[in-house]
Amino acid sequence: MLPTHKLHTFTLLLLLSPFLSLLLLTPTVTGSSSSMFSSSFVTPSTPLLSFLELLQQTAFQTFGSSAKNFDPKTYVDLPLKFTLSETQQAFQNLPRASSGDVPVEDLNRYIETYFEGAGDDLVYLEPEDFVPEPEGFLENVKNAEVRAWALEVHSLWKNLSRKVSNAVERDPQLHTLLPLQYNVVIPGSRFREVYYWDSYWVIRGLLVSKMYKTATAIVTNLVSLIEEYGFVLNGARAYYTNRSQPPLLSAMVYEIYNSTGDIELVRRCLPALLKEHDFWNSEIHKVTISDAQGCYHTLNRYYAMWNKPRPESVITDKESASKFLNVSEKQQFYRDLASAAESGWDFSTRWMRDPPDFTTLATTSVIPVDLNAFLLGMELNIAFFAKVTGDNSTAEHFLEISDVRKKALNSIFWNANMKQWLDYWLSSSTSEETQVWEALHQKQNVFASNFVPLWMKPFYSDTSLAGSVVESLKTSGLIRAAGIATSLTDSGQQWDFPNGWAPLQHMLVEGLVKTGLKEARSLAEEIAIKWITTNYIAYKKTGVMHEKFDVEHCGEFGGGGEYMPQTGFGWSNGVLLAFLEEFGWPEDRNISC
């Protein structure tokens, strides 16, 4: 941890110079962790963000009680038409009632005068590699009805394709959107910018659609974020610079290379992937545990560099934290909120000490099964990339550390009775001291994430282990009428029952397929058919693809959480196309609930 006087100096330098901030924030690529990512570090806010948070709160006071589906994110996405000082001055001059509220008409007029629309700093760009029906597209989808729908979903890549406006590069101080050189594919609806882990499943779909240039452009943009910040941001917004998301960039590069043989892409990405590996193994993410045999294992957790309300959700975060009177408790709660957002599972009983009490969120006290599986995949991918580019020493090094991680996954997470890998809970969120493994700290609740390690080669290639995991999944209670449930707890949070999410369906189904076991493939196909069907029925009813689905009821989209269900939708489209490519759809198979 940095001494206080050094932290002050560090923060000052960070605010003074983007160039210096790049030097300070970028971890080394030698395999050593960067002390800059310390547990006391909090990403500085910016004057623009601070002002937009104030606007968000004012809008909530003015519109919140009457406006249907008030979304606080809208206000931190607004680009300025004039300088920040002019915009602030006009805001201060707004008439206010005795209660302090700005009249609706005045606030509407002010926003219209001083701001562009949310998302207007992204422009539509038709992908150059899109064709209405690519050669060789889904040849095993023989059913005419399903094929016609698959082509409609394929065409949605055009709807979701964007380019960051030149105005963002020209006047970055007027935007929370970050400049990116190449075109992007957004998830859809309120998610107007590129997102990290969404992009993996978007790319899987793009590869089915033979859109290799678009897939490569997404990866190149994400690499540029590592070069600028030392890690891939949660999303390409200024308010996401305090956290990442599940680390799947190496998996994206692997899939593109596997489809195209683009060795130059691998060469360009490898240095950035080494930096990203350092970020995930820096002080804030690392925890050392002594197992039952006294062996030491280092594993990783989510840990956002933030201890304030998330700018995109200031209203809801402050309300959630209102029960905490102690400042340090409130700051820890805010960090755990942002860390849950970093996990992608925002929000779930998975992160709560006392479910379903949301205020017991303790994400930084959890060592997650899936994060460590993703990092194992990253290490194996880096070893592979180093080998194909001729860097044998790096390849050997990463094979060695991947083997160490595999042993840690088995030692700390594996539960022989349940035949699942279980999240491990720390006694506190402090990671400085080695913790001693205790069986009671394995969280016995069943989550879809308990089966994510099966997606990784060291586990799916172990026939005996894989067979046990397949049987455990069959009897877990997660497999429902319309897909795999996220958990077995109905908490009202969106990453809980009865919601099913495309990424989880895909990781588990693909893991089952890769085992090579006949019964595993049969189960995988059963789940995929359920998922394809529920997507299809919902699409036919609503005319759109959905972010999540209710796996209890075929053809119903999901709900819960802190925002309205979204449509578009990047990863749902990608997983659907990937499933249809893997399993096809026979001419004589109906598609109905």
Helices and strands as residue ranges (DSSP letters): H 4-16, H 18-25, H 47-59, I 60-64, H 73-76, H 84-92, H 104-114, E 122-124, H 144-159, E 161-164, H 166-170, G 172-174, E 184-185, H 196-208, H 212-229, G 238-240, H 249-260, H 263-280, G 283-285, E 286-290, E 296-300, G 311-313, H 314-321, H 327-343, G 349-351, G 358-360, G 363-365, E 366-367, H 369-388, H 392-408, I 409-413, E 414-415, E 420-421, E 424-425, E 435-436, G 439-441, G 448-455, H 457-460, H 463-474, E 479-480, E 483-484, E 499-501, H 502-514, H 518-542, E 548-550, H 570-583
